């Protein structure tokens, strides 16, 4: 999966991160160890946007 040209993030049904490739590390600045098991909306995407509409869509 690290050969994919873009960031790939896999979530479980609760929105917790179960996979994070090396491109996601580069693009978002978090290592796989930093994010595995964390809720994507609460811990990653809200911290990387100032756009309230995007935050609401993600929820």
C-alpha positions in Angstrom: 0.0 0.0 0.0 2.9 2.4 0.4 3.5 2.2 -3.4 0.3 4.2 -3.9 0.9 7.7 -5.1 -1.4 9.4 -2.6 -2.2 9.3 1.1 -4.2 6.3 2.1 -5.9 6.2 5.4 -8.2 3.3 6.5 -10.8 3.7 9.2 -12.9 1.3 11.1 -16.7 1.8 11.5 -16.1 4.0 14.5 -13.8 6.4 12.6 -10.6 5.1 14.2 -7.5 4.9 12.1 -6.4 1.3 11.3 -4.0 2.0 8.4 -1.8 5.1 7.5 0.7 4.9 4.7 4.0 6.8 4.3 2.5 9.4 2.0 -0.1 10.3 4.6 2.8 10.7 7.0 4.4 13.2 4.6 1.2 15.1 3.7 -0.2 15.3 7.2 2.9 15.3 9.4 1.9 12.4 11.7 3.7 9.0 11.8 1.7 5.8 11.7 2.6 5.2 15.3 1.1 8.6 16.2 -2.3 7.9 14.7 -3.2 4.2 14.7 -6.2 3.7 16.9 -7.1 7.4 17.1 -10.3 8.8 15.9 -9.6 10.5 12.5 -12.0 13.4 13.0 -11.2 14.3 16.6 -7.4 13.9 16.4 -6.2 14.4 12.9 -8.6 16.3 10.6 -9.9 18.9 13.0 -6.2 19.8 13.9 -5.4 20.3 10.2 -8.2 22.6 9.0 -9.7 25.9 9.8 -12.7 25.3 7.7 -15.8 24.8 9.8 -17.7 23.4 6.9 -15.1 20.6 6.4 -15.1 19.8 10.1 -18.9 19.5 10.0 -18.8 17.3 6.9 -16.2 15.0 8.5 -18.4 14.5 11.5 
